[in-house]
Amino acid sequence: MKEKKQREVRRHAAEHFLNSFEQQLLDTFQESESEPTAPTPPPAQQKKTKSSSPESIDLSALEDAIADIDQYLENQSSQSGNF
């Protein structure tokens, strides 16, 4: 039961990370297409969004999720290199 909860927390953290990463990529691409008007504040100064989950994500679960994402990206990289 505890393992299922940990997997769920890791999955949620990974989803949150990927969504945030995709949004930053989209913002960067859109910004590069438009003319620069003013510098964008660093991410630490941008408005923080609330998590969709009421429970907080602990650091170890986030680290595990990042490790899973790294492994996934490595697998994708090695598969795309075979073409």
Secondary structure, DSSP 8 states (H G I E B T S, - for coil): -HHHHHHHHHHHHHHHHHHHHHHHHHHHHHHHHS---S----GGGS-----SSSS---HHHHHHHHHHHHHHHHHHHHHHTT-
